[in-house]
Amino acid sequence: MTKMPTEIHIVQEGDTLSLIAKSRGVPLSKLIKLNKLQNPNRLQVGQSIYLSERAAFSIRVLFLDALRHPIENLTYQLVIDGKVLHGKTRENGLSDKKVSRHADSSVEILVKDFIGNWQRLGATVSGYGEKLITLVSPYISLKDQLEPHPAGAPTTPTPANKKPALPKANPDLPKNPEGDPIPNNPDIKKKKKKGKKGESVIEISADLPKKLLQYMQSFEEKLISEDDWSNLARDLKCEVNVLKAIAKVESGGHSAFWVINDASAHKVHAPKLVFERHHFHRLTCANGPHFNSKKKRYHGPGVPGCKSPHDIYPDICWPVAYRNAKYLKHEDKALPDGQVDKDDIYDNKQDYLRLINAYRLNSEAALKSASWGKFQVMGFNHAACNATEVEMFVQQMCRNEAGQIELLAGYVKKNPGLWTAVKSKNWANIAKQYNGPSYKKYNYDVKLKEAYEQYCKMAG
């Protein structure tokens, strides 16, 4: 198990500040001042006591491009309490670690643009703990010299008199990217070439996970029929409308698939999913893939050893879950920079990008960290769905809705608490089994009951 840094002491039962000061060799007066303790005689179990300025007030900045890859050799400035600190980012996109004077210290972040001017990206306060500030650029970092446009070459290609090709049975997989990797992102490649009319072109291509795309090639338009619903209800000894209510609340009552290239002649369909960064953290953490319980906490702020090697990318890996959009810009000490940023909120537009970036780091953990399909079953529950490997589970999720209902049947049967709740229409317990103790916060039980009653009314 990874040890906690020696410059932080986690309060245990029986600890006092004077005992901590003596055992750690730090003056009592410094601990009081450093941790801003109003009452040094009142400590809480699990509380972090910082033993040095470095542990209490250190700051690092992570610079990422639009595809969440680190930006190397970026010139930056950190202005801390008016003092300007210069530097260049490393290969992993991180700045050097800097230390402020106190928790209320002001921090400004500036970078040099392509014409040499300093641009202010944001500001915050130091706060307590080792603060990691993540900044994501809307652009891909790329430097190149374009060749002159040939004389007489058109700026807009003219249409050729060719018959359109017939659509294929399955969507084509993208070809392997050709060219040289750009400095800040080895998955993005550039290649100089000539256009159809001799114009200069720089082709940019991304190396996306082929396995994910191959799963999606197996899609077939096979919806859940009324017979499928009835057979599942008969198998689970429950009412059909209970199952339909679960589907409506979990996937909004819409199709279980998204179209991800709507302009294509043959559309590619991908199963609806929600990526959960706290599960990706949990599955890759030094503490192992354990769930927290009332008896023991394995994961979260202040838990010794709770660290994943991928926590440097908190938009896809962090001990706490994404937040609701209504909390954007609110303070939240459990988050890397102390407030809810855009990368900290649930966002369906980002879910596949988050999955792809996590997949590059750890494919198995990434697939297990998403909830899939019409019934939003988590990937780490694949064995309960009679899929021995998570890849088998994802493959079936990608095939059709009818396949997804088979996975649900296995999941309910192997979860006695959920099966009992489904049979007895215990909405609170169904919501708890599906969404955990936080279901009350989002009224999942109320939504399930309302959806059930709506289906019953429609049935007459």
C-alpha positions as CSV (number, residue, x, y, z in Angstrom):
1,M,0.0,0.0,0.0
2,T,1.3,3.5,-0.9
3,K,2.2,5.5,2.2
4,M,0.9,8.9,2.9
5,P,3.5,11.7,2.5
6,T,5.5,12.2,5.7
7,E,4.6,15.9,5.7
8,I,0.9,15.2,6.4
9,H,-0.4,13.5,9.5
10,I,-3.9,11.9,9.5
11,V,-5.5,12.2,13.0
12,Q,-6.1,8.9,14.7
13,E,-8.1,8.0,17.8
14,G,-6.3,9.4,20.9
15,D,-4.1,11.9,19.0
16,T,-3.5,15.3,20.4
17,L,-1.8,18.2,18.7
18,S,1.0,18.2,21.3
19,L,1.6,14.5,20.7
20,I,1.7,15.0,17.0
21,A,4.1,18.0,17.4
22,K,6.4,15.9,19.6
23,S,6.4,12.7,17.4
24,R,6.8,14.6,14.2
25,G,9.4,17.1,15.5
26,V,7.5,20.2,14.5
27,P,6.9,23.1,17.0
28,L,3.4,23.2,18.4
29,S,3.1,26.9,17.6
30,K,4.0,26.2,13.9
31,L,1.3,23.5,13.6
32,I,-1.4,25.8,15.1
33,K,-0.4,28.6,12.7
34,L,0.2,26.4,9.7
35,N,-3.2,24.7,10.0
36,K,-5.1,27.8,11.2
37,L,-6.5,25.9,14.2
38,Q,-9.0,28.0,16.2
39,N,-9.2,25.4,18.9
40,P,-6.0,23.2,19.0
41,N,-7.6,20.9,21.6
42,R,-10.3,19.8,19.3
43,L,-9.2,17.4,16.5
44,Q,-11.3,15.1,14.5
45,V,-10.4,11.5,13.5
46,G,-9.4,11.5,9.8
47,Q,-8.4,15.3,9.9
48,S,-5.3,16.2,7.9
49,I,-2.6,18.1,9.9
50,Y,-0.1,19.7,7.6
51,L,3.5,19.6,9.0
52,S,5.1,21.9,6.4
53,E,4.3,24.8,4.0
54,R,5.0,22.5,1.1
55,A,2.4,20.0,2.1
56,A,-0.1,22.7,3.1
57,F,0.2,25.2,0.3
58,S,1.8,23.6,-2.7
59,I,0.4,24.3,-6.2
60,R,0.9,22.7,-9.6
61,V,-0.8,23.3,-12.9
62,L,-1.6,20.7,-15.5
63,F,-2.0,21.9,-19.1
64,L,-4.0,19.7,-21.5
65,D,-5.0,20.1,-25.1
66,A,-8.5,19.6,-26.6
67,L,-8.1,15.8,-26.5
68,R,-6.9,15.9,-22.9
69,H,-3.3,15.2,-23.7
70,P,-0.5,17.0,-21.9
71,I,1.1,20.1,-23.5
72,E,4.9,19.9,-23.3
73,N,7.3,22.9,-23.3
74,L,4.5,25.5,-22.8
75,T,5.9,28.7,-21.3
76,Y,3.9,29.8,-18.3
77,Q,3.9,32.2,-15.3
78,L,2.5,31.6,-11.9
79,V,2.0,34.9,-10.0
80,I,1.7,34.0,-6.3
81,D,1.2,36.9,-3.9
82,G,2.5,39.3,-6.6
83,K,5.7,37.3,-7.1
84,V,6.2,36.1,-10.7
85,L,7.5,32.6,-11.1
86,H,8.5,31.5,-14.7
87,G,8.7,28.0,-16.1
88,K,8.0,25.5,-18.9
89,T,5.8,22.5,-18.7
90,R,7.3,19.0,-18.7
91,E,6.5,16.0,-20.9
92,N,3.5,15.2,-18.7
93,G,2.1,18.8,-19.1
94,L,2.8,19.6,-15.5
95,S,4.3,22.9,-14.1
96,D,6.9,22.8,-11.4
97,K,5.5,22.6,-7.9
98,K,5.3,26.0,-6.2
99,V,4.6,26.9,-2.5
100,S,2.6,29.9,-1.4
101,R,2.8,31.6,2.0
102,H,-0.6,30.8,3.4
103,A,-4.0,29.4,2.5
104,D,-5.3,32.8,1.4
105,S,-2.5,33.5,-1.1
106,S,-3.7,34.6,-4.5
107,V,-2.5,32.6,-7.6
108,E,-2.7,33.8,-11.2
109,I,-1.8,31.6,-14.2
110,L,-0.5,33.1,-17.5
111,V,0.8,31.5,-20.7
112,K,2.7,33.0,-23.6
113,D,0.7,33.0,-26.9
114,F,2.1,32.3,-30.3
115,I,3.1,36.0,-30.9
116,G,4.8,36.3,-27.5
117,N,2.2,38.1,-25.4
118,W,1.2,36.9,-22.0
119,Q,-2.4,35.8,-21.6
120,R,-4.1,35.4,-18.2
121,L,-6.0,32.1,-18.0
122,G,-7.4,32.3,-14.6
123,A,-6.9,33.0,-10.9
124,T,-7.6,31.2,-7.6
125,V,-6.5,31.1,-4.0
126,S,-4.0,28.6,-2.6
127,G,-6.3,26.8,0.0
128,Y,-5.0,23.8,2.0
129,G,-3.4,20.7,0.6
130,E,-1.5,20.0,-2.6
131,K,-3.6,21.8,-5.2
132,L,-3.7,20.6,-8.8
133,I,-5.2,23.1,-11.2
134,T,-6.1,21.5,-14.6
135,L,-6.5,23.8,-17.6
136,V,-7.9,22.4,-20.9
137,S,-7.3,24.2,-24.1
138,P,-10.0,24.2,-26.8
139,Y,-7.3,23.6,-29.4
140,I,-4.8,20.9,-30.3
141,S,-1.2,22.1,-29.9
142,L,0.4,22.1,-33.3
143,K,3.2,24.2,-34.9
144,D,3.9,23.9,-38.6
145,Q,5.0,25.9,-41.7
146,L,2.4,25.8,-44.5
147,E,3.7,25.8,-48.1
148,P,2.6,28.6,-50.5
149,H,-0.7,28.0,-52.3
150,P,0.1,27.1,-55.9
151,A,-0.9,29.7,-58.5
152,G,-4.1,28.8,-60.2
153,A,-5.1,26.1,-57.6
154,P,-8.8,26.6,-56.6
155,T,-9.6,27.3,-53.0
156,T,-12.9,25.3,-53.3
157,P,-12.8,21.8,-54.9
158,T,-15.2,21.4,-57.8
159,P,-17.5,18.4,-57.7
160,A,-16.6,15.5,-59.9
161,N,-19.1,13.7,-62.1
162,K,-19.0,10.4,-60.2
163,K,-21.8,8.2,-59.1
164,P,-22.1,7.9,-55.3
165,A,-20.8,4.7,-53.8
166,L,-23.4,2.3,-52.4
167,P,-23.4,2.1,-48.6
168,K,-21.6,-0.9,-47.1
169,A,-23.2,-3.3,-44.7
170,N,-21.0,-2.0,-41.9
171,P,-19.4,1.4,-41.4
172,D,-15.7,1.6,-42.4
173,L,-13.2,1.7,-39.6
174,P,-10.8,4.7,-39.9
175,K,-7.4,3.9,-41.5
176,N,-4.4,4.0,-39.3
177,P,-3.1,7.6,-39.0
178,E,-0.1,8.3,-41.1
179,G,2.7,10.8,-40.6
180,D,4.7,12.1,-37.7
181,P,3.2,12.5,-34.2
182,I,2.9,16.1,-33.0
183,P,5.1,17.0,-30.0
184,N,2.4,17.2,-27.4
185,N,0.2,14.3,-28.4
186,P,1.6,11.0,-29.9
187,D,-2.0,9.9,-30.8
188,I,-2.4,12.8,-33.2
189,K,-0.3,12.6,-36.4
190,K,0.3,15.2,-39.1
191,K,1.3,14.6,-42.7
192,K,2.0,17.1,-45.5
193,K,0.3,16.2,-48.8
194,K,-1.0,17.8,-52.0
195,G,-4.7,18.3,-52.6
196,K,-6.6,17.2,-55.7
197,K,-5.8,20.5,-57.4
198,G,-2.2,20.8,-56.2
199,E,-3.0,22.9,-53.1
200,S,-0.9,22.4,-50.0
201,V,-2.6,20.4,-47.3
202,I,-1.6,19.3,-43.8
203,E,-3.7,16.2,-42.8
204,I,-4.4,15.8,-39.1
205,S,-5.6,12.3,-38.0
206,A,-6.3,10.8,-34.6
207,D,-5.5,7.2,-33.5
208,L,-8.7,6.2,-31.8
209,P,-9.1,2.8,-30.1
210,K,-10.0,0.4,-32.8
211,K,-11.5,-2.2,-30.5
212,L,-14.2,0.2,-29.4
213,L,-15.1,1.0,-33.0
214,Q,-15.1,-2.7,-33.9
215,Y,-17.7,-3.3,-31.1
216,M,-19.9,-0.6,-32.7
217,Q,-19.7,-2.3,-36.1
218,S,-21.8,-5.1,-34.8
219,F,-24.9,-2.9,-34.3
220,E,-28.2,-4.1,-35.7
221,E,-31.6,-2.3,-35.5
222,K,-33.3,-4.8,-33.2
223,L,-35.6,-3.0,-30.6
224,I,-37.1,-4.6,-27.6
225,S,-40.5,-6.0,-28.6
226,E,-43.6,-6.3,-26.4
227,D,-42.9,-10.1,-26.4
228,D,-39.4,-9.4,-25.1
229,W,-40.8,-7.3,-22.3
230,S,-43.4,-9.9,-21.4
231,N,-40.9,-12.8,-21.4
232,L,-38.5,-10.9,-19.1
233,A,-41.3,-10.0,-16.7
234,R,-42.5,-13.6,-16.6
235,D,-38.9,-14.8,-16.0
236,L,-38.4,-12.3,-13.2
237,K,-41.9,-12.8,-11.7
238,C,-42.7,-9.0,-11.8
239,E,-44.9,-6.5,-13.7
240,V,-43.8,-5.4,-17.2
241,N,-44.4,-1.8,-16.3
242,V,-41.8,-1.9,-13.4
243,L,-39.1,-2.9,-16.0
244,K,-40.3,-0.2,-18.4
245,A,-40.2,2.4,-15.6
246,I,-36.5,1.5,-14.9
247,A,-35.7,1.9,-18.6
248,K,-37.4,5.3,-18.8
249,V,-35.7,6.7,-15.7
250,E,-32.2,5.3,-16.6
251,S,-32.2,6.2,-20.3
252,G,-35.0,8.9,-20.5
253,G,-37.3,6.5,-22.3
254,H,-35.3,7.2,-25.5
255,S,-33.3,4.8,-27.7
256,A,-30.5,3.0,-26.0
257,F,-28.1,4.1,-28.8
258,W,-26.6,7.4,-30.0
259,V,-25.7,8.1,-33.6
260,I,-22.2,9.4,-33.5
261,N,-21.6,10.2,-37.2
262,D,-25.0,11.5,-38.3
263,A,-23.6,12.9,-41.6
264,S,-22.3,9.5,-42.7
265,A,-23.9,7.5,-45.5
266,H,-24.0,4.5,-43.1
267,K,-24.4,5.8,-39.6
268,V,-22.4,4.4,-36.7
269,H,-24.4,3.7,-33.5
270,A,-22.9,3.7,-30.1
271,P,-24.7,2.6,-26.9
272,K,-25.8,5.3,-24.5
273,L,-23.3,5.6,-21.6
274,V,-22.2,7.7,-18.7
275,F,-18.6,7.6,-17.7
276,E,-17.8,7.7,-13.9
277,R,-14.4,9.1,-13.0
278,H,-14.5,8.0,-9.4
279,H,-14.9,4.4,-10.4
280,F,-12.0,4.7,-12.8
281,H,-10.0,6.1,-9.9
282,R,-11.2,3.3,-7.6
283,L,-10.3,0.5,-10.1
284,T,-6.8,1.9,-10.7
285,C,-6.0,3.1,-7.1
286,A,-3.3,1.7,-4.9
287,N,-6.0,0.7,-2.5
288,G,-7.5,-1.6,-5.0
289,P,-11.0,-1.9,-6.4
290,H,-12.7,-2.0,-3.0
291,F,-16.0,-0.2,-2.3
292,N,-16.2,2.0,0.8
293,S,-18.3,0.6,3.6
294,K,-19.5,1.7,7.0
295,K,-16.6,-0.2,8.6
296,K,-13.8,0.9,6.3
297,R,-13.1,3.7,3.9
298,Y,-10.8,2.8,1.0
299,H,-11.2,5.9,-1.2
300,G,-11.7,9.6,-0.9
301,P,-10.0,12.7,0.5
302,G,-7.9,12.0,3.6
303,V,-7.8,8.2,3.1
304,P,-4.2,6.9,3.4
305,G,-2.9,5.4,0.1
306,C,-5.9,6.6,-1.9
307,K,-4.1,7.6,-5.1
308,S,-4.3,6.4,-8.7
309,P,-1.4,7.0,-11.2
310,H,-4.0,8.7,-13.4
311,D,-5.2,11.3,-10.9
312,I,-3.0,13.8,-12.8
313,Y,-6.0,13.8,-15.2
314,P,-8.8,14.7,-12.8
315,D,-11.3,15.2,-15.6
316,I,-11.3,11.4,-16.1
317,C,-9.8,10.1,-12.8
318,W,-10.5,11.4,-9.3
319,P,-11.7,10.0,-5.9
320,V,-15.1,11.9,-6.0
321,A,-17.8,11.7,-8.7
322,Y,-18.7,14.4,-11.2
323,R,-21.0,17.1,-9.9
324,N,-24.3,18.4,-11.2
325,A,-24.1,21.4,-13.6
326,K,-26.0,23.6,-11.2
327,Y,-22.9,23.6,-8.9
328,L,-20.6,25.0,-11.6
329,K,-18.2,27.5,-10.1
330,H,-19.2,26.6,-6.5
331,E,-16.6,25.9,-3.9
332,D,-15.9,22.2,-3.2
333,K,-12.8,21.2,-1.2
334,A,-12.9,17.6,-2.5
335,L,-12.0,18.7,-6.0
336,P,-8.5,19.4,-7.3
337,D,-8.6,23.2,-7.4
338,G,-11.3,23.7,-4.7
339,Q,-14.2,24.6,-7.0
340,V,-16.5,22.9,-9.5
341,D,-15.1,23.5,-13.0
342,K,-16.5,22.5,-16.4
343,D,-14.5,19.2,-16.2
344,D,-16.0,18.4,-12.9
345,I,-19.6,18.2,-14.1
346,Y,-21.7,15.4,-15.7
347,D,-21.8,16.0,-19.4
348,N,-23.2,13.5,-22.0
349,K,-21.4,15.4,-24.7
350,Q,-18.0,14.5,-23.1
351,D,-18.8,11.0,-22.0
352,Y,-17.3,9.2,-25.1
353,L,-14.3,11.5,-25.1
354,R,-13.7,10.7,-21.4
355,L,-14.1,7.0,-22.1
356,I,-11.7,7.1,-25.0
357,N,-9.0,9.0,-23.0
358,A,-9.4,6.6,-20.0
359,Y,-9.4,3.6,-22.4
360,R,-5.9,4.6,-23.6
361,L,-4.6,4.6,-20.0
362,N,-6.3,1.4,-18.8
363,S,-8.8,-0.2,-21.2
364,E,-10.4,-2.7,-18.8
365,A,-10.9,-0.2,-16.0
366,A,-12.3,2.3,-18.5
367,L,-15.0,-0.1,-19.8
368,K,-15.9,-1.1,-16.2
369,S,-16.2,2.6,-15.2
370,A,-19.1,3.4,-17.5
371,S,-22.8,2.6,-17.2
372,W,-24.2,1.2,-20.4
373,G,-27.3,1.0,-22.5
374,K,-31.0,1.3,-21.9
375,F,-30.8,0.1,-18.3
376,Q,-27.5,1.9,-17.4
377,V,-25.7,-1.1,-15.9
378,M,-22.2,-0.5,-14.7
379,G,-19.4,-2.3,-16.6
380,F,-17.9,-3.7,-13.4
381,N,-21.2,-5.6,-12.9
382,H,-20.5,-7.7,-16.1
383,A,-20.1,-11.0,-14.2
384,A,-23.5,-10.5,-12.6
385,C,-24.9,-10.1,-16.1
386,N,-23.5,-13.6,-17.1
387,A,-20.6,-12.0,-19.1
388,T,-17.3,-13.5,-17.8
389,E,-15.3,-10.6,-19.2
390,V,-16.2,-6.9,-19.5
391,E,-15.3,-7.0,-23.2
392,M,-18.1,-9.6,-23.7
393,F,-20.5,-7.3,-21.8
394,V,-19.6,-4.3,-23.9
395,Q,-19.9,-6.3,-27.2
396,Q,-23.4,-7.3,-26.3
397,M,-24.3,-3.8,-25.2
398,C,-23.2,-2.5,-28.6
399,R,-25.1,-5.1,-30.6
400,N,-28.8,-4.2,-30.0
401,E,-31.4,-3.3,-27.4
402,A,-32.7,-6.9,-27.3
403,G,-29.2,-8.0,-26.2
404,Q,-29.2,-5.4,-23.5
405,I,-32.4,-6.8,-22.0
406,E,-30.8,-10.2,-21.7
407,L,-27.9,-8.6,-19.6
408,L,-30.5,-6.9,-17.4
409,A,-32.2,-10.3,-16.7
410,G,-28.9,-11.8,-15.4
411,Y,-28.1,-8.7,-13.4
412,V,-31.4,-8.7,-11.6
413,K,-31.3,-12.4,-10.8
414,K,-27.8,-12.3,-9.3
415,N,-28.7,-9.3,-7.1
416,P,-31.2,-10.7,-4.6
417,G,-31.9,-7.2,-3.0
418,L,-32.8,-5.7,-6.4
419,W,-34.8,-8.7,-7.5
420,T,-36.9,-8.6,-4.3
421,A,-37.4,-4.9,-4.8
422,V,-38.5,-5.3,-8.4
423,K,-41.0,-8.0,-7.5
424,S,-42.5,-6.0,-4.6
425,K,-42.3,-2.5,-6.4
426,N,-40.2,-1.1,-3.6
427,W,-39.2,2.0,-5.5
428,A,-36.7,3.3,-2.8
429,N,-34.9,0.0,-2.8
430,I,-34.8,-0.3,-6.6
431,A,-33.3,3.3,-6.7
432,K,-30.8,2.5,-4.0
433,Q,-29.6,-0.7,-5.7
434,Y,-29.2,1.2,-9.0
435,N,-27.9,4.6,-7.9
436,G,-26.6,4.1,-4.4
437,P,-27.5,6.0,-1.2
438,S,-27.5,9.3,-3.1
439,Y,-30.7,8.3,-4.9
440,K,-32.8,10.5,-2.5
441,K,-30.9,13.6,-3.7
442,Y,-32.2,13.1,-7.2
443,N,-35.6,11.7,-6.3
444,Y,-35.0,8.5,-8.3
445,D,-37.6,6.6,-6.3
446,V,-40.2,9.2,-7.0
447,K,-39.3,9.2,-10.7
448,L,-39.6,5.4,-10.9
449,K,-43.0,5.4,-9.2
450,E,-44.3,8.2,-11.5
451,A,-43.0,6.4,-14.6
452,Y,-44.7,3.1,-13.5
453,E,-48.0,4.9,-12.9
454,Q,-47.8,6.5,-16.3
455,Y,-47.2,3.2,-18.1
456,C,-50.1,1.6,-16.1
457,K,-52.4,4.5,-17.2
458,M,-51.3,4.1,-20.9
459,A,-52.1,0.4,-20.7
460,G,-55.7,1.3,-19.6
